[in-house]
Amino acid sequence: MPTKILSVDDSRTIRLIVGKAFRPYDVQMFEGSNGEEGLAAAAREKPDLIILDVTMPIMDGVTMLGKLKENPELKAIPVIMLTAESGRDNVLQIAKIGVRDYLVKPFKEDQLIEKAGRIVTLQKKPAV
Amino acid sequence: MSDATNYQDLARKYGFAPKLESASRLTQLVARQDSDVDEIVRVINKDPVLRDRLLRVANPDAENPAEYSVETVEDALMRNGVGCAMVLAMGTPLALALIKTFQTMLSLKLEFVDRSLTEPLENEHLLGTIGFSGRVVGAVYLRMNLSYARAVAAGILGLSPEDMKDTSEILDVAGELLNIMTGNFKSNLCDAGLDCKLQPPDMKLSTDSYSPVTPGGAMEHMAFRTQKIQVFVDVTANPWHDD
């Protein structure tokens, strides 16, 4: 069974980069472009890991994180915040709600893989 | 445990890069309307890069330092106001984020250069704008020739420039570049008590190379280049805007 990862970011560019980073691994990717879409995808797919942006239209990442943690079926899904904003209040608020890790943009794909690999199993796809 | 200590613990746990002390200190000082100008002068004089940049901002028409009419940090602040120092403090995290993004995502070493050493922009070029408002108002403008923006977008997405035929894709990648830069500098402002909100980036092709200055504020023009790419960033702000 592939590891399921949900990437929630309003930037198509970031979703592409995240998808590219996990391409060598046995991972099934899902996407959302705002918190509402992210919550719906989380409820539908029950991913093993969510990679979540902070600033998004319609519903931001902090609100989505709060709603995830309020939902008994979704609250155990680990979340990595992936954002350019590392201001003190933001980080403290997010840490209080509960995240497994935090990655500040810009990031190297290796850093994302390393942080994700500490939380879920990332198995390399066999060479074709 | 205090929030500040907690933040330091979290920053270590998450592996955040340390913040640049002089820029953070300068932002905190300028954020206070009753701040001590002598202290601001001391902080800027201690950092040769900040000092050079302030003098450049204070002498907007000079082609090089030999033409400066304002030659000291004290004079620059007296003549142009402390808002000048705020623009510097804001420009530092922007510049660092841009340089780090190029290094991290493209393995390119982008250098901060004097604008007089760069080639002029093509008539039609990429323009990205992000406005911000709150306890400080202003805007950040990002400009690049389209051919450079295409190369940057292709590099970030792991494609060849020939694959980047769709201009909207190039604008989207450049918009994220602008988001990353401004997200980093917003953190610096908020940490200094200048809470503000960023507007979504407005990305387009433009033939207008004029960046409007925020009323009552100051403007810094910054230029960066590698051997093959030039990037221009303008930042304007008024730190004491009344909502």
Contacts between the chains, C-beta under 8 A, distances in Angstrom:
chain1	res1	chain2	res2	distance
A	11	B	172	7.1
A	11	B	175	7.2
A	11	B	176	4.6
A	11	B	179	6.7
A	12	B	172	5.5
A	13	B	156	6.9
A	13	B	157	7.0
A	13	B	172	5.5
A	13	B	173	4.7
A	13	B	175	7.6
A	13	B	176	4.2
A	14	B	176	6.1
A	16	B	157	5.8
A	17	B	105	7.9
A	17	B	156	7.0
A	17	B	157	7.1
A	20	B	157	7.5
A	20	B	158	5.8
A	55	B	179	7.7
A	55	B	183	7.1
A	55	B	198	6.9
A	57	B	200	7.0
A	83	B	183	6.6
A	84	B	97	7.3
A	84	B	179	6.1
A	84	B	180	4.5
A	84	B	181	7.7
A	84	B	182	7.5
A	84	B	183	2.5
A	84	B	184	5.5
A	84	B	187	7.8
A	85	B	183	4.7
A	85	B	184	7.8
A	85	B	186	6.2
A	85	B	187	5.3
A	86	B	11	7.6
A	86	B	16	5.6
A	86	B	184	7.6
A	86	B	187	5.1
A	87	B	186	6.8
A	87	B	187	3.6
A	87	B	188	7.6
A	87	B	190	4.1
A	87	B	191	5.4
A	88	B	3	7.1
A	88	B	4	7.4
A	88	B	7	4.7
A	88	B	187	8.0
A	88	B	190	7.4
A	88	B	191	5.1
A	89	B	190	6.3
A	89	B	191	8.0
A	90	B	187	7.2
A	90	B	190	7.3
A	91	B	7	6.2
A	91	B	10	5.5
A	91	B	11	7.3
A	91	B	14	7.7
A	92	B	3	5.7
A	92	B	6	6.3
A	92	B	7	6.0
A	92	B	10	7.3
A	95	B	6	7.8
A	95	B	10	5.4
A	101	B	14	6.3
A	102	B	10	7.5
A	102	B	14	4.0
A	102	B	16	7.9
A	103	B	14	7.5
A	104	B	14	7.7
A	104	B	16	6.0
A	104	B	17	7.4
A	104	B	184	7.8
A	105	B	101	7.8
A	105	B	179	7.9
A	105	B	180	4.6
A	105	B	183	6.8
A	106	B	97	7.3
A	106	B	100	5.7
A	106	B	101	4.0
A	106	B	104	4.3
A	106	B	105	5.4
A	106	B	180	5.5
A	107	B	104	6.6
A	108	B	104	5.5
A	108	B	105	7.7
